[in-house]
Amino acid sequence: MKNLLKQSRDPHAARRCKLCSLPAFRIAALYCLFSIVWIVLSDNAIEAVVSDTKLLSDIQTGKGLFFIVITTLLIFYLIHRAFREHQRSLNYMHTLVEAIPDLVWLKDPDGVYVACNSKFERFFGSKEREIIGKTDYDFVDKELADFFRKHDVAAAQAGGPTINEEEVTYADDGHKEMLETIKTPMFDSNGRLIGVLGIARDITLRKQQEEQILHQAHFDTLTDLPNRFLSLYQLSQRIVEAKRDNEQIAVLFLDLDDFKKINDSLGHDTGDKLLIDAARRLRSVLRDEDTVGRLGGDEFIVLLSGLKHAEDVAPIAENLISCFSEAFHIDGRELMLTASIGIAIYPGDGDDSSTLLRNADAAMYHSKEEGRNTYSYFTDAMNRDVSHRLLLEEQMHGAIRRQEFYLCFQPQVDVSNGEILGFEALLRWKNPVLGLVSPAEFIPVAEHSGLIVQLGEFVLIEALKAAGELRANFGEHLKMAVNLSPRQFRDPNLISVIQEIIGTSGVPADSLELEITEGVLMSGHTFIDNALAAFSQDGISIAMDDFGSGYSSLSYLRNYPFDVVKIDQSFIRDITDDPADLELVSAAIAMAHSLGLKVLAEGVETRAQLALLAERGCDSAQGYLFSRPLEFEDAKVLLSNKQSALESEQV
């Protein structure tokens, strides 16, 4: 086979090789040599020893007969040996070709089959003897036969191997295969085309694997929607088309509301089924020309093309939100889910895919802030908010190392006599670029980026260090209250970290009070139960912060080991003017006391508020009536004056 291919590329080399290896040439050469030697030697020898003419004639006749017999035997032997060698070569070649797992065939210049292997027989569903002498038009439809013939001619004209791919249907069982076909022209010793050798390899599995890999690279494995890479590529293509056609594009950034709570409480299997069903609903309400993709997690992107006005997006956004109005039925449960959508329009809100996606994301966060289950268009104000948030996050990295964070301490006092019972540690940030940054700005960013865990450890370390110094100098009764965020509770090392910080600080565990909000408890995870139980067992006080601002605080007070209830300042603010607020506060105090809990009122700013709280039996309070948050040295001065915080009233 290798020699055949070599000959097909170099006709002159083939001629030389064939001339030297033909059995006929070897036989003729041997016969000629033997004849010359026999005639010359025999004639000279006989004439030298025989002078009788008649005897010489008889000997010549016998010599001729002997020559005929000998040469006949010699020719028979040489031809027989050459035939056996040729047959052995054919057998070797046939065995080799049959061992090839590919289709192999040979056609003459007119496309008539000359030879083929058994794999090729399976393709046509015929034996070789039935194939030889026929063309493709005798076995397959004209369109496919024309395709085969076109590539035969192309290989002959190219003068060398050509490759193409073709899908064929096997006649014996009807199955289809994708073949990679190599066709090589064959030439005789004079360089004339004598046929085309074809070899076809089954690449069906390879093609399927390539398509699968390509699909996995561009489509989400869970929902089968375009993934982030393909979605952004499609967006960039649509931008090109919109620019050419002078049209608008809408990018909708869609996020499922509170999906994490469902995922965490019911498990990832349920969450995955919910995402699959959500993707199906999104596809069902969109037009054929629209695209929906999954960016990751519970975030989706919707691309709308061919828009003349930005207002055209509103009905589609409303349909997307409405498709979640019916409950999802997952594993026998009815689950309610809503979505928040942000909308950015090309070209007004950005002229590239990354800018449009970022601005749609900002608009989506605005929808979250507006109460969720709604949509918002991107605005310049949101752009400024996004830029500011990115700047905050950028500056926050390394801020602890640069010692930009510090603590302030707001006293918590006994309502009955104004005695300072302890302090709440409050985190502050002063950045050389941003100046003094409000906690209302940087805490949400820290939560979103995960930096809150590192900040939380910093606050605990610094707060307990301060607590140790204050207790040593001003009394062992002083407590230090520290807030824990919901994100910190998702840290599996939270218990061990707090225990280690307390051990390193040298202060007893009962000097620490951890304040948590209702949001920490809403997921219902067992690790939260375990953490609160461990803190309580260690002697750490646990306070429910912002009491009354949630929905089911009473059940939490009954089911968790709380020691203190902190009434939210929104209820304290109007107790002197609004009887309803006063009654709510009174009820909260009575309820907490009935459960054996202490009550602290937040945001106390006037003596009238304090008097009403004292009258209702509130245990302690904090607020501007007593002191603003103080830096550590000022807190020590307040304690060293040995007077009640009420007597040092600052407002």
N, C-alpha and C positions, 0 to 999 in steps of 0.2 A: 504493500500500500504506500509505504514511504517512497519507494522507487517510482511508483506510478505518478505520485504527486510531483516528484522531482522532474520526471520526464515531461509532464504536462506543462511545466514552466519553461523548460529549455528543450525545444525540439531537436536541436543539433546534438546536444548531449545524449538525447534519447536515441538518435540515429547511431551514434558511435557505440553506445552501450548495447543496443540491439544487434548491431553488426557483429560485435565480439561474442555475443552470447547465444546466437541462433544455433540450434542443433544441426540444421541443414548445412550451415557453413562448416561446422566441425566435421560432419560426415563427408562432405565433398572434399575437404582438404585431406582427410585421412585416405580416402579412396584414391585421390590423385597421386598422393605420395607413394602409396602402396603399388599402384599401377606402374608408375615410372620406375620404381626400384625393381619390380618384378620383370618388366619388359627388358630393361637394360641389362640386368644381371643374368636373367635366364637365357636370353638370346646369345649373349657373349659366351656364356658357359657352354651351351649346347654346341655352338659352332666351333668351339675350340676342341671338343672331344669327338664330334661325329662328323664324318666326311661323306657318308652314304646319303644320297639325296632323298631316297625313299624313306629311309629310317629317320632322317632329319624331319621329313614332312609328317611322319607318324608321331614323332616326339612333339613337334610343334602343335599338332592337333590335340594330343593328350595334355600338353601344357596349357592349351587354351581352355580345355574342359576343366582342368584342375583350377585354373585361374577363375573360371566362372563360379565353380563351387565355393572356392575360398572367399572370393569377393562377395558372393551372395550371403554366405554365413557372416562375413564381417559386416556387411551392410545391415543384415537383420539384427546382429548383436548391437551395433551402434544405434540403430533406430529404436530398437526395443528399450535400450538403456535410456536414451533420450526421452522416449515416451513415458517411461516410469518416473524419471525425474520431473518431467513436466506434470504428470498426473499427481505426483507427490506435492509439487508446488501448488497445484490447483486445490488439492485437499487441505494443505496448510492455509491457503488463502481463504477457502470456504469456511474452514473452522474459525479462522480469525474474524471474518466478517460476521459469522453467526454468533460469535461470542460478544460482539459489540451490542450493547443494549439499545442502540439507536437504529433508526430506519436508515438502510443503505440501499442505493439503487444506481443503475447506470442506464443512461439513455443515449441513443444515437443523435446526430445533429438535427434530425427531424422530430425529435421528441418521442421516438419509439423506444419502448423499454427493451433493454438487452439483458439485464440481470438485476436481482434484488435479493435481500435476505428475508428470513422468516418473519421478522418484526414488520417489515414492509408488507408481507403477505397478509398479516393481521389487519393492517390499515385498509387494504382493498377488499379483504374478505375472500381472497382467491389465492390459488397456488401459483408458484413461480411460472410453471409451464403455461398457465392460463393468462399470465400477465405479459410474458415475453411476446413481442411482436405487436403489442397494442399501445395506445397512447392514453393520456389522462382523460381525454374526452370519452373514452369507453367506460370509465369508472365513476367519474364525479360530474357534477353539474357544470355547465359551460362557464359560469362566472369563476368558479374555483379553478377549473382547467385553464382558463385564460390567465389567471393569476400565476399558476405554476409555469405556464409557457413563457410568460413575460420575464420571469426571473431566470428561466433557463437561457433565454436569449441574452439577458443582461450579463449573465456569467460568461457566456461565450464571447460577447463583445468586450468584456473587461479583460479577458485574457488571463484571469487569475481568480482565486476564490472570492465569492461574494456571500454576504450574510443577510438574512431577513427572518422575520418572525411571522408565523402563520398559525391559525387555529384550524385543526382538522378534527373530523368525526370518524371514529373507527367503525368500519363496516361490520365487524364481527359481533360487537355488543353495543354500538351506538354511543360510547362514551367519548367525550371531547378532551383534547389535549392541546396545549400551546407548545408549538415546536419552534426551536431555533435551527434554521436550515442553512447549511453551508453547501454551496454548489461550485464545483471546480471543473473548468473545461479540460478535456483530454485531447491531445494532438498526436498524429502519427509521426513517423520519422521524417516526413517532408514538411512538418509544421501545419498540416491540414487538420481541421477540427474533426475528430472522430466520435465525440460524445461528451456528455456532461455527467460527472460523478456527483451524486447527492448524498449528504449525510444530515439527518434531522434528529435533534436531541429533545427529549421531553423536558420543558422548563415550566410546566404547569405549577408545580409546588413552589418553585422559586418566584414565579410571578405572584402567586397567592401570598407568599410571605412578604414580598416587596409591597404589595398593595396593603397588607395588614400593617406593616411597619409605617407606611405612609399615612394610613388612616389613624393609627395611634399617635402619630406625630402631630396630627392636625385636628383630631376630634377628642372630646372628653370621653374617657372610658366608662364613666358612670351613666351619663345622660345621652351620649352620642351626639351632643351638640358641638359645633365648632369651638375649639379651645381658645385660650387667650391669644396664642400665636396666630392662628388662622383668622380669628375675629379682627385683630388689628391689621392683618394683611388685607382682609376684605374691606376694612374701613379705608385704608390707604388707596385701594383701587377705586372705591366709590368717590373718594375725594377727587381723584383724577377725572373721573367721568362727570362729576358735578361741576368741576371747573370748566370742562369743555362745553357742557350743555347749559351753563349758567343757571344751575339749580342749587337747592339747599339739601343738606343732609342733617338728619337728627340722630344723635347718639344718646340712648337712654341707658343710664346706669341703674340697675334694679337690684335691691338688696332685700332679702327676706327678713322681716322683723322678728326679733327674739328667737331666731332659729337655733341659736346656740343652747338656749334653755331646753328646747325639745331634744336636741342632739345629746346634751349632757344627761338629761333626766331619763330619757327613754332608750338611749343607746345609739350607736352609729348605724346599726342596721336599719333601725326605724328612720333615722335621719336620711340615709341614702335612698330609701324608698320614697320618702317625702320629696327629696330633690328630683327624683325621676318623674314623679307625678307632677311636680311643679313645672318641670321642663316641658312635659306633654301639654299642660294647660297653656303655657306661654306660646307654644307653637300653634295651638289650635285657634288662637284669636288674632294671629298676625296674617297679613296678606302674603301671597306667594312670593312677591318680590322683596319682602322684608327678611331680615336675618336675626336670629337669636342665638347667642353663644354663651358659654359658661366661662367666666373669668377665673373661677376658683371658689371653694367654699360655698357660701350661699349667695354669691354675687354673679349676676347675669348682665349681658350687654345686648341691646337691641339696636339694630341699624335700620333706619328708614330713609329711603332715597326718593328722588323725584318730587321733592316738596317745593311749592311755590311760596308758602307763607309758614312762619314758625307756629302759627295757631293751628295748623293742620295736624300737629302732633298731639294736641290735647285729647281728642276723642280716642286715639289709639292708646295713650297713657291711661285713660279712664277704663278702657276695656281690659288692659293688663291688670289693673288693680281689681277690677270687678271679677276677673276670673278666679280670684282667691276667696270670693265671698262665701262659696259653699265649702263645707267641711271636707277635709281629706280623710278618707277611710283607710287606715293603715293598721294591719294586724288586729282587726276588731275594735280599734279605737277611732273616735272621731276627733280629729285635730284641726284647730282653727289656725290659720296663718294669714298674715297680711304682708304687704310689700311697700317699700318706699322707693320712689323713682326720682332720679335727677336727669334733667334734659339739657344738653348742649347742642347748639345749632351751628353747622358750618355754613358760611365762613365767619359769621359774626362772633362766635365764641371760640374760634381757633381755626387755623388752616392746616393743621397736621394732626395725626391720629393721637399722639401722646397728649397734646394740649386739650383736645376735645374730650378724651377720656378723663383726664384730670379734672376738668371743669364740670363734667357730668357727675363725677364722684363728689365734688364739692356741693353741687345742687342736691344730690341724694342725701348728704348729711344735713342739709337744711331741711329737707322733708322729714328726717328723723326728729329734728328739733321742733318741728311744727306739730308733732304729735303722731307721726308715722301714718301709714296707710294712705299716703297722698303723693303727689308729684310736685316738683318745683323746677322752674326754668333757672338756668344759670344767670347770675347778675355780676356786675363789676364789684359790688360789695362782697359777694362770696369769693371772688377772685382775691380781693385783699385779705379776706379771712384765711383763705388757703395759703397765701404767701406768708402771712403772719404765723400760721400754725407750722408751716415748714421751717420757718426761721426759729421758732421756739424749739422745735425738735432738734434742729441742728445745733443750737446753742446749749441745749440741755445735755447733750453728750459731752462728757468730760467736766460738767459743772461741779460735780462733787469733788473731783480731783483738784479742780481749781479753787475749791473752798468758797464757792459762790452761794451755797445753801447754808442757812442757819435757822435756829429756832427762836420763836418768841413764846412767851408763857402768859396765859390769861388765868388769873386766879379764880378759883371756885370757892364760894364762901358759904358759911352757915347762915341761913335766912334769919334765924332767931337772934343772933348776936353779931353777925358780920365777921366772925373769925374765919381766917383763911384755912381751908381744909386741904387745899392742894392746888395744882395748876393743870391746865390743858396745854400740851405742847403743840404748837402750830408752826408748820413749815413755811419759811419765807425764802425768796430767791431774788438776789440782786446781781444782775448781769451787766458787764461793761458795755454791751451793745444795746440791750433792751431796757436797761435801767431796772427799777423795782417792778417785778412781774407779779401780778395778782395770782393767788392760788387758784382762783376760778378759771384762769387762763391755762396755767401750766399743769395742774393736776389731771384734767382730761387728756391732755397730750401725753403725759407720763403713763396714764392708764392704757391708752391706745397703743403706745410703742413698747410697753412692757417695762419701761424704766422705773415704774412705781415700786417694783419689788426691791430694787437697789436703793431707791429713796426711802422706802419703808424701813429697811435695815438701818440706814443712816439716822432716821428719826429716833428709832428705838435706842440705838447706842448713845446718841447725844442726850436724849431725854432722861435715860437712866443715869447717865453720868451727872447730869444736873440734879436729878433726884437725890443721888447719894450725897452731894455737897449740901443741898438744902436740908435734908434730914439730919445731917451731922451737925449743922449749925443752928437750925431753927425748930427742930422737933421731929421725933420719929413718926408722928401722926400724919405727916404730909404725904399726899398721894400724887402720882404723875399720870395723867390721862393721855393716851396716844390713840389716834385713829388708825384703823386697819381698813384697807380698801378691798373691794370684791376681788380684784386681780391678785392681791397678795394671798387670798385664801385658795387660789388655784395653784399656789406653789406647794409641791409635796413636801418641801423641807421646812415649812412654816413653823411647825411645833418645835422641831429641833433647833432651828435658828433662834427663836425667841428664848428657849430654855438656855441656850449657849450664851446669848447676850446678857440675860439676867445673871447667870453664873459668873460671867466675866466682870460685870459691873460691881458686884459685891453688895448690892442692895437686895433686901428680901423680895420675894415674888409678890407679897401683898401690898407693896408700895406702887405696883403698876396696875393701871386700869385700862383695859382695851375697849375702845368704842367702836361698835360696828353698826352698820345701817341695815335696814330691812332687805336691801338689795342683795346682801351677802347670803341671806337665808332663803331667798326665793327659789334657788335651784334645787334645794332639798337634797343635796348630795350627802352621803354618809360621812365623807371625810370632814365636812363642816361640823357635823355632830361630834365626831371624834376630837376635832381640834378644840371646840368649846368645852367639851368634857375634860380634856387634858388641861386646859388653862384653869378651869375651875378647881380641878383636883390639885393643881400646883399652888393654889391660893391667889391667883390673879383675879381681880375684879373684872366683871364684864358688864358693860353698859350698852343699852339700846339707844343709839343716837337718832336724832330727828324723829322722835316718837310722834305719831299722829299723821305724818306726811305720807304713810303707806296705806295699804289696804287691809292687812290682816295682822296687825301688830299684836292684838290680844292673844291670838293663838300662838304666836312666837314666844310671848312672855310666859305662857303656860308650859311650853314644850322645851325651852332652852334655859340653861342655868344662869340667868341674868341676875345681877345684884343692884343695878341702878337703871332708872328710866330717865332719859333726857328729853323733856318736852320741847318740841321744835319752836323756834323763836317766832314763827309765823302765827302761832296761837297766843303767845305772850304779848305780842305787839299791841293788840287791841282789847285786852281784857278789861281795861278801864272804861272803854267806850262801847264795846259790843257784849251784851249779856250772854249771847250764844257762845262766844269764845270763852268767857269766864266759866260757864257751865261745863264746857268740854274739858277745860283745864282742871276744874274741881273734880269731875268724874274720873279723869286720868289719874289724879293724885290718889283718890279714894281706891280706885281699882289696883294701882300699884301697891299701895299699903296693904290691901287685902291679900296680896300675893307675897307679902314680906319684902318688898323692894323699896329702896330709897328713890326719891324723886329730885331731879335737878332741873331747874328752869333755865333755858337758854335765852340770851338776848334781852335781859332785864336792863332797862335804861332809865326808869323813873322810880322815885320813892313810892308813888302811888301803886305801881305794879308790884313792888316788893311788899307793900302792906297787904295787898290782896292775896299774894302768894303765902305770906306768913299766916294770914287768917284762914286760908284753906289747908294749912298744914304742910306746905312744901318744905322739903328738908334743906335744899341748897340751891344756889343760883350762880350764874356768871353773866357778865354783860358789861356794857360801858358805864353803868351806874357805879360799878366797883373799880374797874380798870380796863383800859384797852390792853391788848396783848403787849407784853413788855419784853425787852431784851433781858438777858439773864442777869446782868449787873443791876438793872432797875428792879427786877423781881426781888433780888436780895435786899435792896434798899427798902422796898415795901415791907418785907418781913422784919427787917431790923428795926423799923420804927416802933415795933411792939404795940401797934394800934390796929383796930379793926379796919378791914378794907372799906367799910362804909364811911368811916371817919376820914379816909383819904380820898373821898369821892372826887373824881376827875371831871365829871360832867354834871 
